Amino acid sequence: MKKKIISVLLALVMVFSVEILTVNAEAEKPIITIGRAATTLIEDYETNAFTLILEESLGVDIQVEEYSEANTKLNLLVAANEKLPDVINFSLDDATVTQYGSTGVFVPLNDYFADPDLAPNFQALDDDIQKFMLSSTRMADGNNYSMPQYGVYFPNDVATGRMMINKVWLEQLGMEMPVTTEDLRAVLEAFAANDMNGNGIDDEIPMMGSYKGRGSEPIATLLNSFVNANPRTDYFYPENGVIHAAFMEDDFRTGLEYVRGLVEDGLLDVASFTQTEDQLRAIINQEPAVVGVLHARHWYIFNKPADADASYMEQWDHPIGSQYEYMEYPIGPKGGESTVIYYPSFPSQLYFITKDCADPELAFKLGDLGYDPLNSLISRHGTEGDNWTTDPEVLKDFRGAELNGVTMDPKWVLLNDPWGYAQNKHWQQQYPGYFPMDYNLYLGVPKGSKPSYMELVYAMDYDKVPDEYIGKLTYTIEEQEELSFMQTAINEYVVECMTAFVTGNMSLENEWDAYIDELKAMDVERYIEIVQAAYDRTK
C-alpha cells in the first residue's frame, strides 16, 4: 500500500512538473501588445491565420487590444500618461505622427531601417522602393516614426475624374466619340433632344454625377479641359517647379463658364451638386437607361446581382453598365493633348513603436515580417491553398493582364477571396507591407475573358500622366499651425463658390473679382507659399 501511494505521488509530481515546464515555456515567449482599430471583419486575432504565421516566424506571443474609436483612444491614453501598447497599428495622419514623434510618444526608426539584422525583408525590396517609402513617410524633422504599407494600383491613382458615355445612345445617333468640349456639348444636346431609351417618356438626363463622390464630381472633371484642376491637391498644380492656385486663374473661370452653360441648358443635371453617390446609383441602375454621360470612377456603381459569381463583370454583364464605356477628357479651347487627374498612391503610416515598448527592436522585427512578399499577400488575401494558389495545373486555364497587346503569364490566382467578409485569415491589409503592381498584372483571370477594369484604365490613361504633379506634402509643425487657420476655410470657400458659380447663385461676370479679393483676405497668398515650401521639400 505504501509503495502504491509513493507511485501515485511520483506520478502527480511528474504531471505537475510537465505543467510547470509548459507554463514556464509560455512565459518565456516574449509578448508584444498591439493596439488596433476594432473591426467586425476579423473574427479572432488569437487564432487568426496571419497572427499565427507572425508568431511562429518570430517566436512571440501577439496580444491585440481593439479600440472602437482608435484615434480617440490613443489621444486619451497619451493625455492621461497611461501605459501604451508596444505597437500602435492603425493609420494616423501626418500631423498626429509629427506631434507624437516630436514629443517622444513614438520611437524614431531611422537606424532600425538601416540595420540589415532588424530589417532584412525591407532591405530586400528594390532600392527605389525603399527610398520612396522612407522619403514619403519622413516627417519634417527628418525622422521616420512608422513602418509603412505601400500598395501600387494605377487605376486608383487616376480615379478622381471619370466620365462614362452611353455608347448605345451614341451609336443610335450615328455620332462619334466626343473629342473636344464643343463635341461633348453637341452630343449632350442630341441626348436631350431625342427619346434615346425608347420608352416614349422625356426622362433622358444628358449628364449626371454626384457630390463628393471620388470620381463622380462633374465640375472637377470638366475643368481639366481648361486648366490643371486636381481636387485631390486642393486645385494647386506645379509648372516648372512653381506652385499655382488654379482656382484663382482665368482658365479656371473659363472652365466654370463652360460648366455653367451646360447647367443652364439642362445638359448637366443640377442634382449632381447635391445628391450622394448612393442616390446617383439608384438613378443609373433603373431600366431603361436614363443617363447619357455618367461621372463615376468605375462600373462598381452598377449593382451586381446577389447570385453573381466571381466571373461577373459589371462593364460587360450588367444590363445597364454594359452600355457604357470610358471617354477621355475632352480637349478645351487651348487645344493640346489631354492629361488625367493624377494623384499617385503613397505609403500609409500605420505601425508605430511606442515609448512604452520594452523591446523596440523585437517589435520592429515583427513589423519587418510584413515586407516579406508572401506575408504581404497573406495579410490581404489569406493563405495559400485555401484562398489563392500558384499551382501550375490551375494556372494553365488562366491568363495575366493584357497591356499594349502583350498578355502576361499568370503567377497566382484567387480561389476564395475573403475580402469584405468576416474571416479569420488575414488582417485586412492593415499591416506593414509592399504590394507591387505586379500582384495585379500577374493575377490570373480566365482565358478568353474580356478586359478587366484595370486593363481598360491602363489602355486609356497610362500614357496621359502629367510630367509634373503634386504628390504627398509634408509640413513642419509651424506650417501645420499656420495652415490650421486657413487651409480648411479656403478650401471650403473655393468649393462652395465653384458650385455657386456654375448653378447661377453667384455671377462669374459680376462677382469673380470679389471672390478673388475674399481669397486674398483669407491669406491665400501665404497658403500658396506654404504649399510651395512643402513641395520643394518633398517633390
C-alpha atoms as one frame of an Amber mdcrd trajectory, in Angstrom:
protein
   0.000   0.000   0.000   2.858   2.335   0.879   4.531   1.656  -2.493   1.252
   2.411  -4.285   0.908   5.788  -2.527   4.511   6.654  -3.401   3.863   5.705
  -7.045   0.777   7.926  -7.193   2.697  10.811  -5.636   5.535  10.380  -8.131
   3.050  10.367 -10.989   1.433  13.548  -9.694   4.831  15.204  -9.314   5.640
  14.314 -12.906   2.326  15.736 -14.142   2.810  18.931 -12.162   6.391  19.194
 -13.444   5.201  18.942 -17.050   2.557  21.610 -16.432   5.127  23.913 -14.766
   7.521  23.430 -17.679   4.715  24.225 -20.140   3.751  27.385 -18.252   7.387
  28.437 -17.999   7.889  27.822 -21.716   4.896  30.002 -22.480   6.088  32.642
 -20.022   9.466  32.784 -21.727   7.880  33.625 -25.082   8.085  37.430 -25.496
   4.752  39.186 -25.531   4.115  42.041 -27.974   0.960  44.069 -27.441  -0.588
  45.755 -30.469  -3.329  48.391 -30.431  -5.629  48.126 -33.468  -8.901  49.643
 -34.628 -11.822  47.352 -33.839 -13.456  45.627 -36.793 -16.201  43.069 -37.255
 -14.349  41.634 -40.260 -11.712  39.804 -38.182 -13.168  37.013 -36.082 -10.439
  36.239 -33.525  -6.892  37.597 -33.507  -5.624  34.759 -31.307  -6.493  32.104
 -33.879  -6.227  34.260 -36.999  -4.030  32.597 -39.648  -1.905  35.712 -40.179
  -1.389  36.131 -36.424  -0.190  32.551 -36.115   2.227  32.966 -39.020   3.756
  36.084 -37.446   4.009  34.450 -34.017   5.645  31.304 -35.350   8.078  33.233
 -37.545   9.439  35.311 -34.670   8.655  33.137 -31.629   6.474  35.739 -29.929
   3.032  35.949 -28.401   0.936  38.687 -30.053  -1.797  40.194 -27.916  -4.135
  42.574 -29.761  -6.031  45.332 -27.994  -9.004  46.555 -30.053 -10.219  50.166
 -29.857 -13.688  51.085 -31.098 -12.608  54.721 -31.553  -8.944  54.133 -32.253
  -7.657  57.684 -32.708  -9.649  58.992 -29.765  -8.428  56.125 -27.581  -4.804
  56.856 -28.457  -5.236  60.530 -27.656  -6.821  59.696 -24.302  -4.068  57.252
 -23.366  -1.368  59.792 -24.201  -3.160  62.646 -22.435  -3.600  60.552 -19.278
   0.011  59.312 -19.488  -1.268  55.736 -19.329   0.811  52.799 -20.478   0.632
  52.348 -24.222   0.732  49.047 -26.094   4.094  48.191 -27.617   2.773  48.970
 -31.085   0.059  51.228 -32.450  -1.188  49.595 -35.668  -3.709  51.858 -37.376
  -3.425  54.765 -39.785  -2.574  58.211 -38.472  -2.286  61.471 -40.378   0.988
  63.350 -40.660   0.012  65.992 -38.127  -0.600  63.342 -35.446   2.591  61.478
 -36.335   4.588  64.703 -36.148   3.048  65.592 -32.791   3.643  62.211 -31.156
   7.031  61.762 -32.770   8.351  65.119 -31.644   7.126  64.576 -28.071   8.683
  61.129 -27.710   5.486  59.073 -27.782   6.721  57.225 -30.882  10.225  55.830
 -31.330  12.292  57.134 -34.304  13.023  54.198 -36.608  15.706  55.597 -38.937
  18.505  53.459 -37.502  16.333  50.349 -37.463  15.552  50.604 -41.184  19.299
  50.897 -41.862  20.148  47.748 -39.859  20.145  44.592 -42.052  19.676  42.379
 -38.988  16.490  44.214 -37.991  15.124  44.961 -41.485  16.102  42.041 -43.753
  12.782  41.958 -45.599  12.553  45.704 -46.035  16.120  45.882 -47.322  15.341
  43.077 -49.784  12.938  45.424 -51.608  14.198  47.366 -54.620  16.342  50.326
 -53.603  13.996  52.800 -55.293  11.003  51.408 -53.419  12.860  51.619 -50.099
  13.838  55.227 -50.744  10.341  56.159 -51.840   8.677  54.558 -48.826  11.056
  56.244 -46.408  11.033  59.665 -48.069   7.229  59.636 -48.282   6.827  58.916
 -44.574   9.732  61.009 -43.283   8.499  63.872 -41.162   9.798  67.403 -41.464
  12.164  66.807 -38.514  13.981  64.171 -40.591  12.663  61.151 -38.682  10.651
  58.112 -39.751   8.286  57.073 -36.980   6.310  54.398 -38.817   6.704  51.152
 -40.671   4.566  51.991 -43.700   2.480  49.986 -46.062   2.622  50.747 -49.761
   0.314  49.369 -52.418   0.629  50.253 -56.099  -2.546  50.117 -58.174  -2.538
  52.521 -61.104  -6.341  52.741 -61.538  -6.567  54.246 -58.046  -4.047  56.929
 -58.991  -6.243  58.220 -61.815  -9.664  57.523 -60.304 -10.542  61.074 -59.291
 -12.002  62.171 -62.635 -14.019  59.755 -64.731 -16.639  60.064 -67.455 -18.572
  57.184 -68.995 -20.681  57.663 -72.094 -23.640  55.577 -73.182 -22.179  54.050
 -76.350 -25.559  52.577 -77.333 -27.072  56.057 -77.458 -24.074  57.366 -79.343
 -24.420  54.622 -81.964 -28.155  55.263 -82.323 -27.402  58.876 -83.233 -24.559
  57.914 -85.557 -22.267  60.291 -83.657 -18.574  59.864 -82.935 -16.989  59.794
 -79.503 -16.650  63.468 -78.466 -13.089  64.794 -78.665 -13.464  68.483 -77.769
 -15.608  70.334 -75.258 -17.804  71.567 -78.113 -18.178  67.977 -79.368 -19.324
  66.991 -75.898 -21.903  69.787 -75.808 -23.256  68.684 -79.205 -23.612  65.087
 -78.019 -25.365  66.172 -74.822 -27.785  68.334 -76.830 -28.595  65.329 -79.022
 -29.172  63.152 -75.948 -31.570  65.769 -74.583 -33.497  66.202 -77.837 -34.234
  62.531 -78.528 -36.015  59.622 -76.877 -32.749  57.741 -76.518 -34.064  54.904
 -74.348 -37.179  54.447 -76.480 -39.706  54.428 -73.655 -41.772  57.302 -75.013
 -41.053  59.416 -71.928 -38.961  62.575 -71.774 -36.776  61.184 -68.967 -33.304
  61.372 -70.520 -30.619  63.034 -68.386 -27.792  64.130 -70.708 -25.112  64.238
 -67.969 -25.083  63.479 -64.257 -22.715  62.908 -61.354 -22.829  63.265 -57.593
 -21.488  65.428 -54.801 -18.229  64.459 -53.079 -18.038  61.057 -54.691 -14.450
  60.362 -55.700 -14.503  60.345 -59.475 -18.129  61.460 -59.731 -17.783  65.240
 -59.325 -18.590  66.807 -62.717 -17.104  70.264 -62.094 -13.676  68.924 -61.180
 -13.552  66.594 -64.173 -14.798  69.091 -66.758 -12.478  71.858 -65.539  -9.482
  69.794 -66.602 -10.284  70.545 -70.229  -9.343  74.151 -69.403  -6.772  74.077
 -66.608  -4.894  71.625 -64.391  -7.592  71.273 -61.737  -6.976  68.451 -59.282
  -9.369  68.297 -56.308  -7.009  65.832 -54.585  -4.422  68.645 -54.312  -6.994
  71.325 -53.458  -6.662  72.678 -57.017  -2.969  73.510 -56.700  -0.671  72.411
 -59.513   3.053  72.753 -60.333   4.527  74.191 -63.508   8.296  74.301 -63.915
   8.616  73.763 -60.188   6.327  76.670 -59.263   3.051  76.064 -57.434  -0.038
  77.677 -58.927  -3.514  78.054 -57.453  -5.757  77.047 -60.356  -8.827  78.363
 -58.529  -7.583  81.949 -58.989  -6.757  81.764 -62.699  -8.642  82.969 -65.778
  -8.648  79.481 -67.334 -10.400  78.185 -64.222 -13.017  80.895 -64.677 -13.426
  79.973 -68.358 -13.955  76.358 -67.362 -16.620  77.373 -64.865 -18.361  79.363
 -67.621 -18.480  76.228 -69.761 -19.930  74.128 -66.939 -22.433  76.868 -66.110
 -23.593  76.821 -69.728 -24.245  73.090 -69.515 -26.257  73.556 -66.335 -28.260
  76.482 -67.733 -29.222  74.482 -70.826 -30.245  71.421 -68.841 -27.357  69.339
 -70.179 -25.740  68.766 -66.769 -28.318  67.882 -64.135 -28.182  70.278 -61.193
 -28.833  67.374 -58.802 -25.204  66.405 -59.428 -24.144  69.082 -56.936 -26.315
  67.903 -54.051 -27.014  64.179 -54.390 -24.928  61.435 -52.848 -23.291  58.650
 -54.783 -25.946  56.259 -53.446 -28.669  58.489 -54.901 -26.825  58.518 -58.219
 -26.594  54.741 -58.045 -30.376  54.446 -57.645 -30.936  56.522 -60.788 -28.496
  54.802 -63.101 -29.472  51.254 -62.157 -33.047  51.628 -63.346 -34.122  50.190
 -66.706 -34.134  51.510 -69.324 -31.018  53.666 -69.001 -31.714  57.364 -68.434
 -28.221  58.949 -68.221 -26.134  59.762 -71.301 -22.805  60.744 -69.759 -22.113
  59.453 -66.273 -19.492  60.736 -63.853 -18.291  57.713 -61.865 -14.896  56.186
 -61.182 -15.811  52.631 -62.221 -18.603  50.210 -63.017 -18.966  49.127 -59.407
 -21.637  51.809 -59.215 -23.872  49.378 -61.118 -25.481  46.888 -58.759 -24.159
  43.350 -59.044 -26.871  40.659 -58.747 -26.884  38.804 -55.440 -26.321  35.471
 -57.182 -23.444  36.710 -59.397 -20.294  34.603 -59.301 -16.663  35.749 -59.273
 -16.530  35.981 -63.076 -19.280  38.624 -63.213 -18.001  41.956 -64.571 -20.344
  44.943 -64.417 -18.847  46.585 -67.502 -19.710  43.543 -69.624 -22.500  41.661
 -67.854 -24.712  44.312 -66.242 -27.698  45.162 -68.475 -27.190  48.913 -67.970
 -23.486  49.039 -67.099 -22.589  47.247 -70.321 -23.998  50.200 -72.294 -21.230
  52.498 -71.044 -17.595  52.963 -71.915 -14.960  55.363 -70.651 -14.396  58.587
 -72.526 -11.275  60.708 -72.399 -11.291  64.262 -71.069 -12.453  66.460 -73.950
  -9.876  68.912 -75.309 -10.618  72.531 -74.377 -10.272  75.755 -76.362  -6.497
  75.874 -75.899  -6.073  72.535 -77.673  -3.197  70.201 -76.906  -3.231  66.669
 -75.582  -5.436  65.797 -72.647  -3.908  64.589 -69.398  -5.563  62.915 -66.449
  -6.215  63.987 -62.890  -3.299  62.204 -61.291  -2.602  61.662 -57.628  -0.262
  58.726 -57.029  -0.698  56.241 -54.246   1.579  56.879 -51.298   2.663  54.739
 -48.369   0.337  54.886 -45.391   1.680  55.222 -41.873   0.106  52.537 -39.702
   2.693  50.786 -37.497   4.316  52.787 -34.697   6.524  51.571 -31.850   5.706
  53.419 -28.651   7.856  54.748 -25.816   6.469  52.034 -23.507   7.739  49.150
 -25.630  10.329  47.183 -23.613  11.951  45.689 -26.709  11.526  48.056 -29.683
  13.956  46.046 -31.821  11.785  42.954 -31.463   8.670  44.975 -32.281  10.454
  46.303 -35.373  11.393  42.771 -36.462   7.745  41.826 -36.130   6.738  44.666
 -38.433   9.502  43.798 -40.898   7.942  40.363 -41.418   5.182  42.165 -43.301
   7.619  43.139 -46.070   8.182  39.508 -46.954   6.288  39.189 -50.272   4.446
  36.095 -49.082   3.334  37.758 -45.849   2.203  40.861 -47.738  -0.016  38.664
 -49.873  -1.364  36.769 -46.873  -2.176  39.991 -44.997  -4.560  40.936 -47.819
  -5.755  37.712 -49.442  -5.390  34.943 -46.851  -3.470  31.690 -47.044  -2.074
  29.793 -49.985  -4.096  26.729 -50.921  -7.259  27.950 -49.218  -7.614  31.429
 -50.652  -5.157  31.548 -53.560  -2.741  29.278 -55.376   0.344  29.237 -57.563
  -0.331  25.675 -58.732   0.746  25.401 -62.422  -2.085  22.972 -63.112  -4.611
  25.566 -62.021  -2.830  28.463 -63.733  -2.903  26.827 -67.169  -6.572  27.824
 -67.520  -5.854  31.493 -66.733  -4.096  34.486 -68.258  -2.381  37.529 -66.787
  -3.111  41.141 -67.707  -3.064  42.192 -71.341  -1.320  45.530 -71.821  -0.259
  47.095 -75.108  -1.035  43.883 -76.950   1.083  41.720 -74.652  -0.572  39.080
 -72.474   1.367  38.227 -69.345   1.701  34.750 -67.912  -0.211  34.433 -64.626
   1.691  33.709 -61.425  -1.186  33.282 -58.998  -4.956  33.066 -58.960  -7.591
  33.696 -56.311  -9.598  30.688 -55.220 -11.749  32.133 -52.467 -11.099  35.762
 -51.635 -12.330  36.509 -48.088 -12.065  40.284 -48.553 -15.066  42.225 -47.274
 -16.436  39.370 -45.166 -15.972  38.332 -41.544 -12.995  35.982 -41.739 -10.043
  34.630 -39.797  -7.386  34.524 -42.499  -5.781  37.978 -42.625  -5.566  41.416
 -41.008  -7.479  43.389 -43.653  -4.195  44.550 -45.216  -3.622  46.810 -42.197
  -0.010  45.880 -41.570   3.426  46.926 -42.887   3.913  45.561 -46.380   4.534
  46.224 -50.038   2.030  45.389 -52.760   3.620  45.986 -56.181   1.567  46.449
 -59.315   2.883  43.016 -60.328   0.405  41.432 -57.916  -2.378  42.715 -60.164
  -0.638  42.264 -63.515   0.121  38.600 -62.839  -3.176  37.763 -61.146  -4.844
  35.106 -63.276  -8.192  35.705 -64.940  -9.952  33.067 -67.046  -8.593  32.708
 -70.562 -10.874  34.324 -73.105 -12.291  36.780 -70.565 -12.976  40.352 -71.619
 -10.708  43.220 -70.466 -10.793  43.955 -66.766 -11.331  47.364 -65.200  -7.567
  47.610 -64.651  -6.792  46.815 -68.282  -9.293  49.391 -69.537  -7.816  52.108
 -67.340  -4.264  51.269 -68.378  -5.142  51.380 -72.053  -6.726  54.820 -71.758
  -4.680  56.651 -69.131  -1.208  55.229 -68.692   0.373  57.499 -71.309  -1.507
  60.575 -70.108   0.059  61.007 -66.673   1.398  64.589 -66.408   5.157  65.077
 -66.196   4.770  67.339 -63.158   2.348  66.714 -60.342   1.914  67.301 -56.634
   2.286  64.211 -54.517   2.253  63.880 -50.767   3.283  67.085 -48.998   4.883
  67.019 -45.555   4.574  70.115 -43.394   6.576  71.284 -40.394   4.829  71.792
 -37.061   4.965  75.558 -37.625   3.442  75.203 -41.094   0.728  72.932 -39.741
  -0.140  75.548 -37.142  -0.411  78.253 -39.799  -2.460  76.046 -42.105  -4.879
  75.214 -39.323  -6.130  78.811 -39.525  -6.582  78.976 -43.295  -6.458  75.663
 -45.156  -9.910  74.273 -44.388 -11.602  77.667 -44.648 -10.057  78.470 -48.031
 -10.670  75.005 -49.477 -14.308  75.017 -48.398 -14.798  78.536 -49.727 -13.379
  77.592 -53.131 -15.604  74.507 -53.483 -18.655  76.424 -52.269 -18.055  79.206
 -54.817 -17.374  76.745 -57.645 -20.826  75.263 -57.139 -22.408  78.691 -56.753
 -20.805  79.961 -59.968 -21.984  77.034 -62.120 -25.509  76.971 -60.659 -26.000
  80.730 -61.078 -26.103  81.551 -57.372 -23.006  83.689 -57.942 -22.253  85.683
 -61.078 -18.982  84.994 -62.869 -19.334  88.345 -64.618 -20.039  90.442 -61.525
 -18.676  88.521 -58.520 -15.431  86.899 -59.705 -13.301  89.852 -58.550 -14.991
  89.821 -55.149 -14.264  86.095 -54.923 -10.553  86.733 -55.594 -10.478  89.594
 -53.071 -12.033  87.375 -50.416  -9.385  84.693 -51.024  -6.656  87.276 -50.569
  -8.304  88.460 -47.354  -8.220  84.835 -46.162  -4.414  84.913 -46.683  -4.384
  82.681 -49.757  -1.009  84.052 -50.830   0.577  82.757 -47.628  -1.233  79.446
 -48.212   0.447  79.197 -51.632   3.853  79.956 -50.063   3.451  77.127 -47.550
   2.419  74.652 -50.245   5.426  75.756 -52.320   7.794  75.190 -49.382   6.390
  71.717 -48.756   6.557  70.878 -52.462  10.192  71.975 -52.641  10.961  69.838
 -49.607   9.235  66.648 -50.715   8.866  66.617 -54.501
